[in-house]
Amino acid sequence: MIQTKDVTVQPGESNVVAFGVTATMAKAYNVEIDGLHGSFEAIEIPAAEFEVTDLVITPSIVYVGQTVTITVTVTNIGNIAGTKTITLEVT
């Protein structure tokens, strides 16, 4: 990607010129502005990490037509918020 900006500077003065770029993929990027060189690295956004524990089925014996309550505990053990789809399968 290439960006340009026109800058007018009076004698003896300095101006800061800022560019904003958006990384489009995870990789190392090289930067050059008028002979100055630098770099930055773009990394993937970390995914949330979940742990599903504590399966509880209450009651464990029921009459036909009676409701059973099934619960689990979902804990985000990562460092970022996220959403997890929890699927119950009864066969």
Secondary structure as UniProt FT lines:
FT   TURN            11..12
FT   STRAND          27..33
FT   TURN            34..35
FT   STRAND          36..42
FT   STRAND          50..58
FT   TURN            64..65
FT   STRAND          69..76
//
